[in-house]
Amino acid sequence: MHISAKTDYAVRALVELAADGGRPLTCEGIASSQEIPFRFLKSVFGDLRRAGLVRSQRGCEGGYWLGRDAGLITLAEVMVAVDGDFMTLRGERLDALDYPGAARQLPSVWRAVQAAAEELLGRITVAELLDGGAAAGPGPVDLFAPRAGAVAPA
């Protein structure tokens, strides 16, 4: 599985915005604090804005804010916003993948990997990444533990 630089930079930028939600942050400031190339981050913010994950304001008092509460933005949503499909194989979606003969079971493995990754990244939010999950309540949060009431895979 490949996690793109765009996804990594997008999540880091969103966590920065969530950590300081009281005022807009500039792209330059986020790029500097997270050691991300400014021009690359600027294009990532375009994708995030189109997906509604951030909002922006121009001018000397301008910058970026989260488009909605950090507790409602999942890592899976960020991946899709900046990269398109969640997971592909050689650029092709996994849902129609089919192999002949002895390898016929392999597409099922790739789809299971995709489902597991979507489940994990679909429940971890930007808010939970702040200070090791401090936004979720007192004490450390195990981001990988199943949530209360979650159904285990069969």
PyMOL commands that set and color helices and strands:
alter all, ss='L'
color gray80, all
select helices_A, chain A and resi 5-19+27-34+38-50+70-72+75-83+101-103+106-121+126-132+134-136
alter helices_A, ss='H'
color red, helices_A
select strands_A, chain A and resi 54-57+63-66+88-89+92-93
alter strands_A, ss='S'
color yellow, strands_A
deselect
rebuild
show_as cartoon
